[in-house]
Amino acid sequence: MNDPNLDFTIERLGPCRIPSPMEGMRFTGDDERILYHTSPTEVRRYIEAGKEPPALELAGPRERLFFDPSAIACGIVTCGGLCPGINDVIRSVTLSLHHHYGVRKIYGFRYGYEGLVKRLGHTPLELTPETVSQIGELGGTILASSRGPQEPAEMVDYLAEVGIGILFTVGGDGTLKGASAIAAEARRRGLPLSVIGIPKTIDNDISFVQKTFGFETAVAEAQRAISAAHAEAQGARNGIGLVKLMGRDSGFIAAYASLVDSQVNYCLVPEVPFSLYGLLRCLEERLTHRGHAVVVVAEGAGQELLSASAERDASGNVKLGDIGTFLRDAIKGHFARAGREVNLKYIDPSYIIRSLPANPHDSVLCLLLGQNAVHAGMGGRTNMVVGFWNHQFTHVPIALATSARKKIDPSGWLWNSVLASTGQPLEML
C-alpha cells in the first residue's frame, strides 16, 4: 500500500447531464479529494519529486447524474459469508434509491451471484421501503448468499434482460473481483451498466478501506467470549481459556478484542509466526506465576503447524486447518505428559458472531455506505468500491481494493499495543 504509482482514478460511464432530484443538501464536487497519505513526510516526497500526492475521490451526492432515476432499474446482490450489517446495507440502498432519487424498480438477487444466472431459476425479490423496513433487526441477509464465481457473460445477459442500470454487490475480495469481471463484460459490450461494490468482510481486510461494516460488532461479541474464557480460567486451578476468532489472513478481530479489557495474555494472529514450543513454554511460565491464562487465536494463525491442505472452498480460498482444536489438544497433551493438571476451556463463537445483527455503530456505517454507493452509481461511476479513509467516505477502484489483503503490521502501532496489553513476548519461537 506504499506504491508510489497509486492510481485512484475511478471509471465512469459517461458525462452526467441529468439534474439530481435531491434538494436542500451540499453536493460533492467531482474534483474533491482526500489525501491517501496522512504523514507530512510521505506527502513531501511526492511534492519534492514534482508529483501529485495520491488522493482518493470523495463520495457523496452529485449535482448532475448519469442515469435518469425515472427510467432505471437497480439490483442488489449479497455474496460470501455472513456478516453483521448486511441487511442494514440492503435497507440503506433501497431507501436511498426510493426516497432520494425516486427509483421504483429495485431488485434483490437471491443466493449471491447464482441469482444473476437466469437458468438457475432464482426469482429476484422486489425491494420496497415496506419490505426492508424491519430487516436491520435481523442477522444474516434476506437475500441469502452463496460462494463461487459464475460466468460474467451469463450474468450480464440476465442483467441486460431485466434492464438493470446499477448493480450493487455486497461482499469481500472474491465478490469484488466478480463485480469487476461483470463491469469488464458490460464495458466490452458497450452496455451502460454501473457496478458498485460495498465491501463486506468481518475480518476488516480490504485494502484502502479503513474499516468495514460488521467489524465493530464482531469485536464487541468476541469480547463476551473472552470474558467467559477469563472467568473459566480464573475459576479453576491452572485454568486456561482458549478462544478461536475469525480472521483467515488478517488478525484484526483477535487484536482489537485483546485490547478491550486486558484479559488476554497471548494473542496469536496470522501475521506473526509462533511455534508450539514457544507458546507452551510461555503457558508453563504463566501458570507457574499466575495460575491461569487466556489465549486468543485467529483462525488463520499457526497454519504452518498443521497439515497443509490442497482443498479449496467455492470462493477459491484454501481450506484452513482448525488451529483452535489443534491447540486445545496440543496444550492438554503437553501438560498431561508433564504430569501437570490443567483445566482448559475452549470457546469458538465464530458463527454466533457473524450471524448477529449489527450494533448501532455498525448500523450507522452501513447506512452511510449504502447511501454513498447509491450516489456513486447514479453519478455514473463503475468498477469501484465505496470506501472509508481517514474518517471520510471515498471511491476506490476495485483493482486497488483487491490488490492485496490488508494486514496487521507486526512493527506498527496496533501490534505494539497488543504486546503492551498482553505482556506476551515479542517472539514465541
ZAMARGU-4260 file (C-alpha; in steps of 0.2 Angstrom, whole numbers, plus 5000, padded with zeros to 4 digits):
<rodrens>
0) 5000/5000/5000 | 5015/5011/4999 | 5017/5010/4980 | 5022/5027/4973 | 5012/5024/4957
5) 4995/5023/4966 | 4981/5027/4954 | 4964/5031/4962 | 4956/5035/4945 | 4938/5030/4945
10) 4930/5023/4929 | 4915/5032/4923 | 4901/5028/4911 | 4900/5045/4903 | 4895/5063/4905
15) 4882/5067/4919 | 4869/5078/4911 | 4853/5075/4922 | 4850/5086/4937 | 4848/5077/4953
20) 4831/5077/4961 | 4839/5079/4979 | 4836/5096/4987 | 4842/5105/5002 | 4860/5097/5004
25) 4878/5101/4999 | 4883/5092/4983 | 4900/5084/4982 | 4911/5091/4968 | 4919/5079/4956
30) 4936/5087/4960 | 4935/5084/4979 | 4949/5073/4985 | 4956/5067/5001 | 4975/5063/5003
35) 4979/5045/5004 | 4995/5048/5015 | 4992/5057/5031 | 5011/5059/5035 | 5018/5076/5030
40) 5034/5066/5026 | 5026/5055/5014 | 5017/5069/5005 | 5033/5080/5004 | 5041/5066/4995
45) 5029/5067/4981 | 5029/5086/4980 | 5048/5086/4980 | 5048/5074/4966 | 5036/5085/4956
50) 5022/5073/4958 | 5004/5075/4964 | 5002/5066/4980 | 4989/5051/4979 | 4972/5056/4983
55) 4955/5047/4984 | 4939/5054/4976 | 4927/5059/4989 | 4910/5050/4990 | 4893/5060/4991
60) 4879/5066/4981 | 4882/5074/4964 | 4873/5089/4957 | 4871/5080/4940 | 4868/5062/4936
65) 4872/5049/4923 | 4856/5039/4925 | 4838/5046/4924 | 4830/5040/4940 | 4813/5038/4932
70) 4819/5026/4919 | 4831/5015/4928 | 4831/4998/4937 | 4843/4994/4951 | 4849/4977/4958
75) 4857/4972/4974 | 4867/4955/4977 | 4875/4949/4993 | 4889/4936/4992 | 4901/4926/5003
80) 4900/4923/5021 | 4888/4931/5033 | 4892/4947/5042 | 4883/4959/5054 | 4875/4973/5045
85) 4871/4965/5028 | 4853/4968/5030 | 4856/4986/5035 | 4866/4989/5019 | 4851/4982/5009
90) 4839/4993/5018 | 4850/5008/5016 | 4852/5006/4997 | 4834/5003/4994 | 4828/5018/5004
95) 4841/5029/4996 | 4836/5024/4979 | 4817/5026/4983 | 4817/5042/4993 | 4832/5051/4987
100) 4831/5048/4968 | 4813/5041/4966 | 4819/5024/4959 | 4804/5012/4959 | 4812/4996/4951
105) 4824/4989/4964 | 4828/4970/4964 | 4836/4959/4976 | 4845/4945/4968 | 4845/4929/4978
110) 4859/4917/4983 | 4873/4928/4978 | 4880/4928/4960 | 4869/4912/4957 | 4854/4924/4957
115) 4862/4933/4941 | 4861/4917/4931 | 4844/4915/4924 | 4845/4896/4921 | 4847/4893/4939
120) 4829/4900/4942 | 4831/4911/4957 | 4817/4924/4956 | 4823/4941/4961 | 4815/4949/4977
125) 4806/4966/4973 | 4813/4978/4986 | 4802/4992/4993 | 4803/5003/5009 | 4790/4992/5016
130) 4799/4975/5013 | 4815/4982/5021 | 4808/4992/5035 | 4812/4980/5049 | 4826/4970/5041
135) 4840/4979/5051 | 4834/4969/5066 | 4839/4953/5058 | 4855/4944/5057 | 4861/4937/5040
140) 4854/4943/5024 | 4836/4942/5017 | 4843/4939/5000 | 4853/4924/5006 | 4871/4921/4999
145) 4882/4909/4991 | 4901/4907/4986 | 4909/4904/4970 | 4910/4913/4953 | 4898/4912/4939
150) 4901/4916/4921 | 4901/4935/4918 | 4893/4934/4901 | 4878/4924/4908 | 4876/4937/4922
155) 4877/4952/4911 | 4864/4943/4899 | 4852/4942/4913 | 4856/4960/4920 | 4853/4967/4902
160) 4836/4957/4901 | 4830/4964/4917 | 4835/4981/4912 | 4847/4984/4927 | 4857/5000/4926
165) 4866/4999/4943 | 4871/4983/4952 | 4876/4984/4970 | 4887/4970/4975 | 4890/4967/4994
170) 4904/4956/4998 | 4923/4953/5001 | 4938/4950/4990 | 4930/4937/4979 | 4914/4946/4977
175) 4923/4962/4972 | 4933/4953/4959 | 4917/4945/4952 | 4910/4963/4951 | 4925/4969/4942
180) 4923/4955/4929 | 4904/4960/4927 | 4909/4978/4924 | 4923/4972/4911 | 4910/4962/4902
185) 4897/4976/4901 | 4911/4988/4895 | 4916/4975/4881 | 4898/4975/4875 | 4896/4994/4877
190) 4882/4992/4890 | 4879/5007/4902 | 4880/4996/4917 | 4886/5003/4934 | 4894/4991/4946
195) 4897/4997/4963 | 4905/4987/4977 | 4901/4988/4995 | 4915/4980/5005 | 4909/4966/5017
200) 4922/4957/5027 | 4921/4954/5045 | 4940/4952/5045 | 4942/4970/5040 | 4955/4965/5027
205) 4950/4976/5012 | 4965/4987/5006 | 4962/5005/5005 | 4947/5004/5016 | 4950/5010/5034
210) 4935/5000/5042 | 4922/4988/5035 | 4905/4986/5042 | 4902/4972/5055 | 4919/4973/5062
215) 4915/4983/5077 | 4900/4971/5081 | 4912/4956/5079 | 4924/4964/5091 | 4911/4968/5104
220) 4904/4950/5103 | 4921/4942/5104 | 4925/4951/5120 | 4910/4942/5128 | 4918/4926/5123
225) 4935/4931/5130 | 4927/4937/5146 | 4919/4920/5148 | 4936/4911/5145 | 4944/4923/5158
230) 4931/4918/5171 | 4933/4900/5167 | 4952/4901/5168 | 4951/4911/5185 | 4939/4898/5192
235) 4950/4883/5191 | 4967/4878/5197 | 4979/4880/5182 | 4964/4886/5171 | 4967/4890/5153
240) 4954/4899/5142 | 4956/4897/5124 | 4946/4907/5111 | 4946/4905/5092 | 4940/4920/5082
245) 4938/4923/5064 | 4952/4930/5054 | 4959/4920/5039 | 4973/4931/5033 | 4972/4946/5045
250) 4970/4946/5064 | 4961/4962/5067 | 4947/4955/5077 | 4958/4945/5088 | 4970/4960/5090
255) 4956/4973/5094 | 4947/4961/5105 | 4963/4958/5115 | 4964/4976/5119 | 4946/4978/5125
260) 4949/4975/5144 | 4967/4967/5145 | 4961/4950/5150 | 4970/4941/5136 | 4988/4935/5140
265) 4993/4928/5122 | 4986/4934/5106 | 4990/4924/5090 | 4987/4931/5073 | 4992/4925/5055
270) 5004/4940/5053 | 5015/4935/5067 | 5023/4917/5067 | 5024/4907/5083 | 5030/4890/5087
275) 5020/4877/5098 | 5036/4875/5108 | 5036/4894/5111 | 5018/4895/5116 | 5019/4880/5128
280) 5034/4887/5136 | 5025/4904/5139 | 5010/4895/5146 | 5021/4885/5158 | 5028/4901/5165
285) 5012/4910/5166 | 5003/4895/5175 | 5018/4894/5187 | 5017/4913/5192 | 4999/4917/5189
290) 4989/4901/5190 | 4978/4905/5175 | 4980/4911/5156 | 4969/4917/5142 | 4974/4913/5124
295) 4965/4921/5109 | 4969/4914/5092 | 4964/4920/5075 | 4958/4905/5063 | 4972/4908/5051
300) 4986/4909/5064 | 4998/4895/5065 | 4993/4886/5049 | 5011/4880/5046 | 5009/4869/5062
305) 4995/4860/5053 | 4995/4848/5039 | 4994/4858/5023 | 4978/4856/5013 | 4976/4857/4994
310) 4957/4859/4996 | 4948/4875/4992 | 4931/4882/4995 | 4919/4888/4982 | 4927/4905/4983
315) 4944/4898/4979 | 4951/4900/4997 | 4962/4887/5004 | 4953/4877/5017 | 4961/4881/5033
320) 4966/4868/5047 | 4957/4870/5063 | 4970/4879/5074 | 4958/4880/5088 | 4956/4862/5091
325) 4974/4858/5087 | 4980/4870/5101 | 4967/4863/5113 | 4973/4845/5110 | 4991/4850/5110
330) 4991/4860/5126 | 4981/4846/5135 | 4993/4833/5129 | 5008/4843/5133 | 5003/4846/5151
335) 4997/4828/5153 | 5014/4821/5148 | 5022/4833/5160 | 5011/4826/5174 | 5004/4843/5177
340) 4985/4846/5179 | 4977/4860/5168 | 4959/4864/5166 | 4956/4870/5148 | 4940/4878/5142
345) 4939/4880/5123 | 4927/4893/5115 | 4923/4895/5097 | 4910/4909/5094 | 4913/4911/5075
350) 4896/4908/5068 | 4887/4916/5083 | 4897/4932/5079 | 4895/4933/5060 | 4876/4930/5061
355) 4872/4943/5073 | 4863/4959/5069 | 4874/4975/5068 | 4877/4985/5083 | 4872/5004/5082
360) 4889/5010/5077 | 4890/4997/5063 | 4872/5001/5058 | 4877/5019/5055 | 4892/5014/5045
365) 4880/5003/5034 | 4868/5017/5032 | 4881/5029/5025 | 4890/5016/5015 | 4873/5011/5006
370) 4869/5029/5003 | 4886/5034/4996 | 4885/5018/4985 | 4869/5024/4978 | 4876/5042/4975
375) 4891/5034/4966 | 4880/5023/4955 | 4868/5037/4950 | 4883/5048/4946 | 4889/5035/4933
380) 4904/5028/4942 | 4908/5009/4940 | 4920/4996/4944 | 4923/5004/4961 | 4921/5001/4980
385) 4914/5013/4992 | 4927/5015/5005 | 4931/5024/5021 | 4948/5033/5023 | 4954/5045/5036
390) 4936/5046/5043 | 4928/5051/5026 | 4919/5041/5013 | 4928/5038/4997 | 4928/5029/4980
395) 4941/5016/4977 | 4945/5006/4961 | 4941/4988/4963 | 4958/4984/4956 | 4966/4993/4971
400) 4954/4986/4984 | 4958/4968/4979 | 4976/4970/4975 | 4981/4963/4992 | 4974/4959/5009
405) 4975/4972/5022 | 4985/4965/5037 | 4992/4970/5054 | 5009/4977/5053 | 5020/4967/5066
410) 5030/4983/5068 | 5016/4995/5069 | 5006/5003/5082 | 4992/4991/5083 | 5003/4975/5086
415) 5014/4985/5098 | 4998/4990/5108 | 4993/4971/5109 | 5011/4967/5115 | 5009/4980/5129
420) 4992/4975/5134 | 4995/4956/5134 | 5013/4956/5141 | 5017/4942/5129 | 5035/4941/5122
425) 5039/4949/5105 | 5043/4932/5098 | 5036/4915/5103 | 5048/4904/5093
</rodrens>
